[in-house]
Amino acid sequence: MRPEETGQVLQRAADHAVAYRRAVGAPQATRPYADLLAAFDAPTPEEPADAARVIDDLARLSAPGLRAMTGPLFFGWVIGASHPVGVAADWLTAAWGQNAGNHVAAPAAAAAETVAARWLLDLLDLPRDASVGFVTGATVANFVCLAAARGAVLGRAGWDVEQDGLAGAPPVSILIGDDAHSSVFSALQFLGFGRSRLIRVATDDAGAMRGDAFAQAFAAVTGPAIVVLQAGQLNTGAFDPAASIIPVTRARGAWVHVDGAFGLWARACPSRAALAAGFDLADSWATDGHKWLQVPYDCGYAIVRDAEAHRRAMTIAGSYLPVAAEDERDPSHYVPELSRRARGFATWAMIRLLGRTGIAAMVEGHCRLAARMAHRLAAGPGVEVIGAPVLNQFLVRFGAASAGTDSDRLTAATIARIQADGVCFVGGARWRDRWVMRVSVISAPTTEADIDRACDAILAAWQAVRQGNGAAPPGL
Ligand SMILES: *Cc1c(COP(=O)(O)O)cnc(C)c1O
């Protein structure tokens, strides 16, 4: 491409992006996959196309199927809002095209990552000499941390898993809460720890590990062990009792890993930090950049106290790869990938933008907004908020006074109605064998007015369902 064409096509993409972000607000009705597939579907292109046309087509074809995840009224799953400054940093990341595996090849990328890692450890108040791998999200962060855990606990038992693999290795006991996130079970599965071999520990009503159940299960453990704790349960925001579990567990040689995809950020907020107290005593932590820090997708962090165990689990070497000196950090030594996106830039930009006080204020603001929303919804007739929100997540049931299955149907119908109305977006889940509406307040642009608007829309949808106007969703 000629230089002026390069400028034009990048500018064009920027124009489309700006127009989208200006317009994004209410979730509206997002067209389903089948419609989008039909729109995108075309024979394999035989001939080159005009550059600007490609970008225009992409924007036009995608528009009907874009969900308003960056908007203020999106409360589904646990989804950050891809802050404009993070997006801008990410554009530069893509434009610079750095292969960020190695600090000799891409020094700026490696330096931004090193400094962003230091800032993260400071903000989350974790051991300052822990190592940090910049990965795609908490799922891979869990995988990386648990790979380090596997190597370390087997190493203490005299087995070198990095050299000799798992076949013939001493068995590893893995204790995990019954309400842990599904991605941790996946990460363990990737590492050769099959699901049926895990020791699942009973949880309380909010989904936090029960201390007595843990003590009982752990007392029966002999040999190498890994304990997986959770900071922030997906549905309730609950925290496992880290302060009482971690010291005894580590004293007996077990490795404690924490899945804190969003909940670990309570540690960056003085008014909520007590919830996540004691988690810093663990051996490793997985958390996300693309949730509470509002970094664009995809971005997560694998943090390990024992940097050597981390590096051993992930290390990669080749005669063509420059060798890092002792005090130089190669990004690829702490992640599964070799060639990789320079994720440090967007993280650096978001932390630089918000600062310690800005992050604390955002976390506190979301928790307050969640409490406000729960309070307003609970005042609705026949609406039950299940447990007061401790953080930014809570669950709601509609028609709570009705018999169990009927309330399931009413709850699902209300969720479907809310989604169809398109004022705000919420999703559903099964919780304790019942259908619930999940609310996550974690989008940077959400204001009190947005919360009130969402409450009005949710209560109106429920009212319509109660009066028999709600379409029953398929399958219920
Ligand atoms: C989101 C989440 C994960 C998975 O993180 P990804 O970024 O989606 O890979 C793991 N654990 C918890 C508690 C989460 O909320």
The ligand as an SDF file (V2000), in Angstrom:
LIG
                    3D

 15 15  0  0  0  0  0  0  0  0999 V2000
  -14.4270  -14.1610   34.0970 C   0  0  0  0  0  0  0  0  0  0  0  0
  -13.9300  -15.1030   35.1230 C   0  0  0  0  0  0  0  0  0  0  0  0
  -12.9810  -16.0910   34.7930 C   0  0  0  0  0  0  0  0  0  0  0  0
  -12.5270  -16.3370   33.3880 C   0  0  0  0  0  0  0  0  0  0  0  0
  -11.8810  -15.2100   32.8900 O   0  0  0  0  0  0  0  0  0  0  0  0
  -11.7350  -14.9410   31.3310 P   0  0  0  0  0  0  0  0  0  0  0  0
  -11.1400  -13.5910   31.3020 O   0  0  0  0  0  0  0  0  0  0  0  0
  -13.1150  -15.0020   30.7700 O   0  0  0  0  0  0  0  0  0  0  0  0
  -10.8580  -15.9860   30.7590 O   0  0  0  0  0  0  0  0  0  0  0  0
  -12.5010  -16.8740   35.8130 C   0  0  0  0  0  0  0  0  0  0  0  0
  -12.9290  -16.7270   37.0680 N   0  0  0  0  0  0  0  0  0  0  0  0
  -13.8490  -15.8120   37.4210 C   0  0  0  0  0  0  0  0  0  0  0  0
  -14.2860  -15.6960   38.8490 C   0  0  0  0  0  0  0  0  0  0  0  0
  -14.3900  -14.9590   36.4600 C   0  0  0  0  0  0  0  0  0  0  0  0
  -15.2970  -14.0490   36.7880 O   0  0  0  0  0  0  0  0  0  0  0  0
  1  2  1  0
  2  3  1  0
  2 14  2  0
  3  4  1  0
  3 10  2  0
  4  5  1  0
  5  6  1  0
  6  7  2  0
  6  8  1  0
  6  9  1  0
 10 11  1  0
 11 12  2  0
 12 13  1  0
 12 14  1  0
 14 15  1  0
M  END
$$$$
